[in-house]
Amino acid sequence: MPAKARKATDKAARSKGYRYLPDVAIADVCFEATGKTVEDMFANAGLATEEVMVDLKTLKPRMTKTIAVESKDLDKLLYEFLEELVFLKDKDLLLFKEFKLTIRKTRERYRLTGTMHGETIDQKRHKLMCDVKAVTLHMFKVEQTSSGWKARVVLDI
């Protein structure tokens, strides 16, 4: 994320459950998302990803999209969720600013379901930032901490 955009969003982002980590990757954006619950951490990772692409203050929750993603591992589930956000931006020009997520574990898989609220990109109204091309596995990590959950993610821009 360009320094100007990172500086503008970093202060507000810290209070929302995510923060950008400068100087971790040269042509990428790295962030750390936290949450008291795993669902909170996933939602905060979604917000951090979206905020790399758009100033969230310019986005309205005008439409709702349901999501369902599955994976054998919790870290891969977060990866698949964030990749779905990038896919929806590329395919349908959709950006989101609110996430209501549920994560359940069965014997063999984790399943994320929920709703996302946002709207179609409007270049006249939305302050677009960087184009996220992909979620990388470089330094990717999900862990439970004494205060909840934490993830580190690097986005290719």
N, C-alpha and C positions, 0 to 999 in steps of 0.2 A: 504494500500500500504506500503511495507517495507520502512523504513526511507531512505535508500540509493536511492531508485527509486523516492520517494516523493521529496527528496531534489533536485535531478537532474532535475525533470520536473517542480517543483513549480515556479521557477523564470520565465521560459519561458511561462508557462501557464498563469500567471497573466496578461501578456501583450496581451494574445489571447482571453480574455473574460471569463476565468474561473480560479479558484484557489482551491487548496485542503485545507481542514480544518483539521488540526491535532488534535488528542486527543478528537474527538467528539464521535467516536465509536471504541470499542476495536478490533473487528475482521472484521471491515468493513472499507470502504473508503467513506469519506464525501467530497463533493465539492459544490461550489457555482458557478453558471454560470450566466453571465450577457450579455445583448445586448441592443442596441438602439431600435431594433425592436424585436417582439416576435420570428420571424424567426431566427434572429441572436442569441438570447438566446438559442433556441432549438439547433441550429447548434453547439454552444459552449458547450452545455451539451452533445451533441453527441461526440464532440472531447474529452472532459474530460473523458467520459466513455471509449472511445477507447484507450486513453492514459494510462489508468489504465492497459489495457491488452497488449499494445505494444508500443515501442518507435516509435512515429509517423515519425521520421526522417528515419526509416528503411523501411517504407511503401511507395509504389508507387501507383499512381492513374491509374492502368492498366485496370480496368474494371469499368463499370457503372451499377448500380442497381437502379431501380425505387422503390419508396416506396409510400404507401397510407395507412393512419391510420385515424380512426375516433373515436370520443368520445363526450359525452355530455358536459364534463367539460374540460377546458384548462389544468388544472393540471393533469387530467387523460390522456389527449392526450400526454403530455410529458412523463408520465409513460409508456404508450403503445409504444411510439416511442423508448424509451431507451430499453424497454424489447425486441422489435423487433431486435435491434442491438445485444443483447445478444443471442437471438434465432438464428440469422443468423451466428453468430460466432460458436455456438454449432452445428447447423445443416449442414451448408455449409462451415465452416471454413473461413468465410469472415470477414475481418476487413476493416474499412473505415477511410480515412483521410480528405475527403472533402464532404461538404453537401450543396446542393442548395435546399432550402425548401420554400414552400408557405403554409400559413395557412389561411383558409377561415372559416368564421362563417355563417352558415345558421340559420334558425329560431330555430332549435332544437339541432344542433350538430356543432362541430368543425371538420374540415377535414384538415389533413396535406398531402401534396403531394410533391414529389420532386425526386431528383437524389442524389445518394451517389457514391463516387468514392473511390476505394480501390483495394484490391486484396486478393487472397486466402493465408492463412497462409503458410509460408515456413520457417520451423524451422532453416534452414541453413542461411537465409538472415535476418529474422526478429528477433529483440531483444524482446522476449516475456517477459512480466512482470507478473501480477497476472491474475488468471482466475476469471472473474466476473461470479458469479452464478446467481445473480438476482438483480433487482432493488427493494429496499424496500420502504415501505410507512412511515417508521420511519423518522420523521422530514421533510418529503417531503413537499415542499412549492413552489408555483409559485405566484409572485406578480408583479404588475406594480409599478415602482418607479418614482421619479421625473426625473431620467436620462434614463429611459427605462424600461427594464424587468430584473427580477432576479429570479433564482430558487435555491433551496437547495435540494440536492439529496444524499442519502446514498446507496451505492452499497454493496451487500453481496459478499465477496470474500472467 
